[in-house]
Amino acid sequence: MRNQKPPPAPNQWCHGTAGIALARLLCREDPRTTHDLARSLEQLKAPRTALFDDLCCGAMGQIFVLDQAGRLLGRDDLCQVARRRARGCALQTHWSWTSSVG
């Protein structure tokens, strides 16, 4: 058991890497946040499977953070990753939105 790798850090925005990135992104003018922001964005960019597609704890939350960071920091690489992952989520979804007009 001692030779096992530790589990990867969570990537949710409510708890984990995406949340750290989002918080640091909001105070990006503070030089003390530069390292945490860069590190968390690189971790979010790395290929990794989310357990869910939802906004809070899943892939869409990670996609949102990557997209916002790309836009605010002028980093097209982050926006490209976000778009690619969003397309992947949309292609894997087996349900559709329906509405009834009454």
C-alpha positions in Angstrom: 0.0 0.0 0.0 2.8 2.5 0.7 4.1 2.3 -2.9 0.8 3.4 -4.4 0.5 6.7 -6.0 -1.8 9.2 -4.2 -5.1 9.8 -6.0 -5.2 12.8 -8.3 -6.4 16.1 -6.9 -10.1 16.9 -7.6 -10.8 19.2 -10.6 -14.2 20.6 -9.6 -14.7 24.3 -9.3 -16.6 23.8 -6.1 -13.7 21.8 -4.6 -10.4 21.4 -6.3 -8.2 22.7 -9.1 -10.9 24.4 -11.1 -12.1 26.3 -8.0 -8.5 27.4 -7.3 -8.1 28.6 -10.9 -11.4 30.5 -10.8 -10.5 32.2 -7.5 -7.0 33.1 -8.6 -8.3 34.3 -12.0 -10.6 36.8 -10.2 -7.7 38.3 -8.3 -5.1 37.9 -11.1 -3.7 41.4 -10.7 -2.2 40.3 -7.3 1.3 38.9 -8.1 0.9 36.5 -5.2 -1.7 34.5 -7.2 0.4 34.1 -10.4 2.0 30.8 -9.5 -1.3 29.2 -8.3 -3.2 30.4 -11.3 -0.6 29.1 -13.8 -0.3 25.7 -12.0 -4.0 25.2 -11.7 -4.6 26.1 -15.4 -1.9 23.6 -16.5 -3.6 20.9 -14.5 -7.0 21.7 -16.0 -5.5 21.6 -19.5 -4.1 18.1 -18.9 -6.3 15.3 -20.4 -8.4 13.9 -17.6 -11.9 12.4 -17.5 -14.5 14.0 -15.4 -17.0 11.8 -13.7 -19.9 14.0 -14.6 -20.7 16.6 -17.3 -22.4 19.1 -14.9 -21.3 22.6 -14.2 -20.4 22.3 -10.6 -18.5 19.0 -10.2 -18.0 17.9 -13.7 -16.5 18.6 -17.1 -18.6 21.7 -17.9 -17.3 23.5 -14.8 -13.7 22.8 -15.9 -14.6 23.9 -19.4 -16.1 27.1 -18.1 -13.0 27.9 -16.1 -10.7 27.2 -19.0 -12.8 29.3 -21.4 -13.0 32.3 -19.0 -9.3 32.1 -18.2 -8.5 32.0 -21.9 -10.7 35.0 -22.6 -9.4 37.1 -19.7 -5.8 36.2 -20.1 -5.8 36.3 -23.9 -4.7 32.7 -24.1 -6.3 31.1 -27.1 -4.8 27.7 -26.2 -7.1 27.5 -23.2 -10.2 28.5 -25.3 -9.3 25.8 -27.8 -9.1 23.1 -25.1 -12.4 24.4 -23.7 -14.1 24.2 -27.1 -12.7 20.8 -27.9 -13.9 19.4 -24.5 -17.4 21.0 -24.9 -17.8 19.4 -28.3 -16.8 16.1 -26.7 -19.4 16.4 -24.0 -22.1 17.4 -26.4 -21.3 14.4 -28.6 -21.4 12.0 -25.7 -24.7 13.3 -24.3 -27.6 10.9 -24.9 -30.5 13.2 -23.8 -32.0 16.3 -25.2 -33.7 19.3 -23.9 -37.5 19.4 -24.4 -40.0 22.0 -23.4 -43.7 22.2 -23.6 -45.5 25.4 -24.4 -48.8 25.5 -22.7 
